């Protein structure tokens, strides 16, 4: 249950009581991503950070499921394909299928050396949902811009995902160009969202994730 204490935070959300992200993810864990060695960093990601993400993903899934445009199955990155370069960030993902999330639009909570972020992600594997969302953006550019305005300062995290030296910037791409790229380019992807604070309450995080509801519906071809 979300409890309103009657104050607004900087993102325009009503502050909610409840557990905080820091109850699951220690702010000191950002320093894990400063460790240069593959084995040392991966050992801490898998042994320390990942269990916290698993617990938070389970909590978020329970809070979100049954109250939105789709299911929110919990997943956590395993980085099993990495052998040399340690990841600059790791994450939990909430997707519509139990077996995996990469082929679908999904929400993610990411932690890396620069902190936390909550994001809406469409990977290149999500061909059908990329096409649906892209076509909607092309045909309803004004609606997309209105969503961006109501959601707040939406940032483009695309450059950040594999380059820790990059910083997210405003999502300023023209809607028609963005939509066509998503719908027609087989290697296109979308990774956008907001910075988050470790002291953010879990109910506030749930509300932030729900701000992506329109994009989920359009990704399904609704």
Secondary structure per residue as TSV (DSSP state, phi and psi in degrees):
chain	resnum	aa	ss	phi	psi
A	1	X	-	360.0	133.6
A	2	X	-	-88.8	127.5
A	3	X	-	-108.9	118.2
A	4	X	E	-83.9	124.1
A	5	X	E	-105.5	10.1
A	6	X	E	81.3	16.3
A	7	X	E	-122.3	153.9
A	8	X	E	-105.0	138.9
A	9	X	-	-94.1	-177.1
A	10	X	T	-66.1	-26.2
A	11	X	T	-83.0	1.1
A	12	X	S	88.6	5.9
A	13	X	-	-93.3	147.6
A	14	X	E	-71.1	130.2
A	15	X	E	-67.2	137.3
A	16	X	E	-117.5	147.6
A	17	X	-	-81.7	158.6
A	18	X	S	140.8	-177.1
A	19	X	-	-62.2	153.6
A	20	X	B	-103.8	161.0
A	21	X	G	-57.0	-35.3
A	22	X	G	-64.8	-15.4
A	23	X	G	-72.1	-14.5
A	24	X	T	-115.8	-37.1
A	25	X	S	-123.0	116.5
A	26	X	-	-73.9	128.7
A	27	X	G	-54.8	-27.3
A	28	X	G	-68.9	-15.3
A	29	X	G	-67.8	-15.3
A	30	X	G	-60.6	-26.9
A	31	X	G	-72.7	-16.7
A	32	X	G	-57.4	-34.7
A	33	X	G	-83.6	3.3
A	34	X	G	-95.8	-9.7
A	35	X	-	-72.3	123.4
A	36	X	-	-75.2	-34.4
A	37	X	-	-74.6	139.3
A	38	X	H	-60.9	-53.1
A	39	X	H	-63.3	-42.5
A	40	X	H	-65.6	-45.7
A	41	X	H	-67.6	-45.2
A	42	X	H	-64.9	-34.1
A	43	X	H	-61.5	-41.9
A	44	X	H	-74.5	-36.2
A	45	X	I	-60.7	-48.4
A	46	X	I	-74.5	-34.7
A	47	X	I	-90.9	-23.9
A	48	X	I	-118.6	-53.5
A	49	X	I	-74.1	-43.3
A	50	X	H	-60.2	-43.4
A	51	X	H	-59.3	-35.8
A	52	X	H	-65.9	-40.5
A	53	X	H	-65.3	-38.8
A	54	X	H	-60.1	-45.8
A	55	X	H	-64.2	-42.9
A	56	X	H	-67.9	-41.3
A	57	X	H	-60.4	-40.7
A	58	X	H	-63.7	-42.4
A	59	X	H	-64.1	-45.3
A	60	X	H	-65.7	-40.7
A	61	X	H	-60.0	-43.8
A	62	X	H	-65.0	-35.9
A	63	X	H	-75.1	-30.3
A	64	X	H	-93.4	-33.2
A	65	X	T	-65.3	139.3
A	66	X	T	83.3	1.3
A	67	X	S	-141.0	57.0
A	68	X	S	-176.2	-175.3
A	69	X	S	-78.1	-5.9
A	70	X	S	-164.1	175.1
A	71	X	-	-77.0	161.3
A	72	X	-	-129.8	76.0
A	73	X	E	-74.3	138.1
A	74	X	E	-84.4	136.8
A	75	X	E	-140.2	154.2
A	76	X	E	-137.1	134.8
A	77	X	-	-58.9	138.0
A	78	X	-	-108.0	-21.3
A	79	X	-	56.3	35.5
A	80	X	T	-67.9	-23.6
A	81	X	T	-82.0	-12.8
A	82	X	-	-77.9	135.6
A	83	X	S	-129.6	-22.0
A	84	X	S	-123.8	-58.6
A	85	X	S	-93.7	121.1
A	86	X	-	-71.3	148.2
A	87	X	-	-69.0	143.3
A	88	X	S	-76.5	-11.3
A	89	X	E	-158.2	162.8
A	90	X	E	-136.4	173.4
A	91	X	E	-163.2	163.9
A	92	X	E	-108.0	152.1
A	93	X	E	-131.5	144.7
A	94	X	E	-121.8	108.0
A	95	X	E	-125.6	172.3
A	96	X	S	-82.0	-5.5
A	97	X	-	-125.4	146.0
A	98	X	S	-71.3	-33.6
A	99	X	S	-81.6	-18.0
A	100	X	-	178.6	169.3
A	101	X	S	-128.1	-16.3
A	102	X	T	-69.0	-23.8
A	103	X	T	-87.5	9.4
A	104	X	S	-139.5	158.2
A	105	X	-	-61.7	137.2
A	106	X	E	-150.2	161.1
A	107	X	E	-95.1	152.0
A	108	X	E	-141.7	146.1
A	109	X	E	-112.5	119.1
A	110	X	E	-111.9	142.6
A	111	X	E	-129.9	133.0
A	112	X	E	-153.2	-167.7
A	113	X	T	-63.9	-26.4
A	114	X	T	-91.9	-0.2
A	115	X	E	120.2	-147.6
A	116	X	E	-110.3	153.6
A	117	X	E	-151.4	153.7
A	118	X	E	-119.9	128.1
A	119	X	E	-138.7	154.4
A	120	X	E	-102.2	127.7
A	121	X	E	-129.9	133.5
A	122	X	E	-125.8	109.6
A	123	X	-	-81.9	166.9
A	124	X	T	-63.2	-23.6
A	125	X	T	-65.8	-21.8
A	126	X	-	-85.7	59.6
A	127	X	H	-60.9	-45.6
A	128	X	H	-66.4	-46.6
A	129	X	H	-72.5	-31.5
A	130	X	H	-61.8	-43.1
A	131	X	H	-65.0	-43.8
A	132	X	H	-60.1	-49.3
A	133	X	H	-67.2	-42.1
A	134	X	H	-60.3	-44.6
A	135	X	H	-64.5	-37.3
A	136	X	H	-64.7	-44.2
A	137	X	H	-61.8	-41.9
A	138	X	H	-60.0	-44.0
A	139	X	H	-85.1	-14.9
A	140	X	T	-136.0	50.1
A	141	X	H	-56.9	-38.9
A	142	X	H	-66.5	-38.8
A	143	X	H	-64.1	-38.9
A	144	X	H	-64.9	-43.4
A	145	X	H	-64.9	-36.1
A	146	X	H	-66.0	-37.5
A	147	X	H	-62.8	-46.3
A	148	X	H	-57.0	-42.7
A	149	X	H	-65.3	-42.4
A	150	X	H	-73.1	-30.7
A	151	X	H	-74.1	-28.3
A	152	X	-	115.6	-154.0
A	153	X	S	-81.0	85.6
A	154	X	-	-75.8	126.5
A	155	X	E	-109.2	152.6
A	156	X	E	-93.5	110.6
A	157	X	-	-95.8	5.1
A	158	X	G	-53.2	-46.6
A	159	X	G	-69.2	-16.0
A	160	X	G	-83.4	-30.5
A	161	X	T	-55.4	-40.8
A	162	X	T	-116.6	9.6
A	163	X	-	-137.0	99.4
A	164	X	T	-65.8	-13.3
A	165	X	T	-84.9	-10.6
A	166	X	-	-86.7	154.8
A	167	X	-	-121.5	146.0
A	168	X	-	-68.6	144.7
A	169	X	E	-123.2	173.0
A	170	X	E	-58.8	144.1
A	171	X	-	-83.6	94.7
A	172	X	-	-111.2	1.6
A	173	X	-	-59.1	137.2
A	174	X	-	-56.7	133.4
A	175	X	H	-54.8	-39.2
A	176	X	H	-64.5	-44.6
A	177	X	H	-64.9	-42.5
A	178	X	H	-62.4	-46.8
A	179	X	H	-63.3	-43.9
A	180	X	H	-64.6	-39.0
A	181	X	H	-61.7	-45.4
A	182	X	H	-65.0	-39.8
A	183	X	H	-78.2	-30.4
A	184	X	H	-113.1	-23.4
A	185	X	-	-92.4	117.3
A	186	X	T	-65.0	-21.6
A	187	X	T	-103.4	8.6
A	188	X	-	-71.4	152.7
A	189	X	-	-148.2	168.6
A	190	X	E	-138.3	128.3
A	191	X	E	-143.5	99.3
A	192	X	E	-141.6	157.2
A	193	X	E	166.5	-140.7
A	194	X	E	-141.5	147.9
A	195	X	E	-64.5	155.4
A	196	X	E	-134.6	158.7
A	197	X	-	-111.4	142.7
A	198	X	T	-60.6	-23.6
A	199	X	T	-87.9	-0.4
A	200	X	S	-62.4	136.9
A	201	X	B	-73.2	153.6
A	202	X	H	-61.8	-41.2
A	203	X	H	-58.9	-37.1
A	204	X	H	-66.9	-36.8
A	205	X	H	-65.0	-41.0
A	206	X	H	-59.0	-44.7
A	207	X	H	-64.1	-38.0
A	208	X	H	-63.7	-43.5
A	209	X	H	-62.5	-38.0
A	210	X	H	-66.8	-16.2
A	211	X	T	-66.0	-13.8
A	212	X	T	-89.3	3.8
A	213	X	H	-53.5	-44.7
A	214	X	H	-59.1	-41.2
A	215	X	H	-66.7	-36.1
A	216	X	H	-62.6	-45.9
A	217	X	H	-62.4	-43.1
A	218	X	H	-70.6	-30.2
A	219	X	H	-65.6	-30.4
A	220	X	T	-78.9	-7.7
A	221	X	T	84.7	22.1
A	222	X	-	-70.5	360.0
